[in-house]
Amino acid sequence: MARYQVAPTKNNLLNLKQDQKFATEGHALLEQKRDIIVAELMGMVNTAAEVQEQVDTNIVQAYKSLNKAIVKMGLETLKDLASNMPISNDVDVSSRKIMGVSVPQVELFVTEKKPYYSFLATEPELDEAVIKFRDILDTLAKLAQTSITVFRLAKEAQKTVRRVNALEKIYLPDYKESISYIQSALEESERESFFTLKLIKKKLNSK
């Protein structure tokens, strides 16, 4: 018995076939979208993991150099140098589309004037720390971009997979079952009409 409770008429049969065709085409497009998004997602997951590892490594190394500089120069001296360091940054966030999904494009703009301080009163460990923390800025911008992209693509992939599954397991089987039901009902109705006409014709000929 069809799950779509519709009257077994030729008009309903044509409408259901049209709906089935539309759903089938939509299913194919959604499958294509799902495959593209998943492929993009897997690539971005790998990128995000690499960038995260790079950020973690750079932070550990930067703080090691900073701690050595603190030991050699003193915390108060470093605070004074940091407050007068001619470096600032700004972030510009735009967007692009991946299969209709808006993902961020993060650009970091650093304004700096080298040298940041006099090398005569500093230690090499401070130079190392500054360089490493400066590098972290770029990797953090990239990490933010990839992490947000992964989150949005994963969300869209889940949504697309649910739609594909709904079409595969619910709507397309329902259309198929309903069409089969109506076709069977129409064929049965035609057979009954045929036998009725045959019976009437037989009775008329017997008179």
Sequence and secondary structure as in RCSB ss.txt:
>XXXX:A:sequence
MARYQVAPTKNNLLNLKQDQKFATEGHALLEQKRDIIVAELMGMVNTAAEVQEQVDTNIVQAYKSLNKAIVKMGL
ETLKDLASNMPISNDVDVSSRKIMGVSVPQVELFVTEKKPYYSFLATEPELDEAVIKFRDILDTLAKLAQTSITV
FRLAKEAQKTVRRVNALEKIYLPDYKESISYIQSALEESERESFFTLKLIKKKLNSK
>XXXX:A:secstr
  SS     HHHHHHHHHHHHHHHHHHHHHHHHHHHHHHHHHHHHHHHHHHHHHHHHHHHHHHHHHHHHHHHH H
HHHHHHHHT  EEEEEEEEEEEETTEEEEEEEEEEEE S SS GGGS HHHHHHHHHHHHHHHHHHHHHHHHHHH
HHHHHHHHHHHHHHHHIIIIIHHHHHHHHHHHHHHHHHHHHHHHHHHHHHHHHHHH 
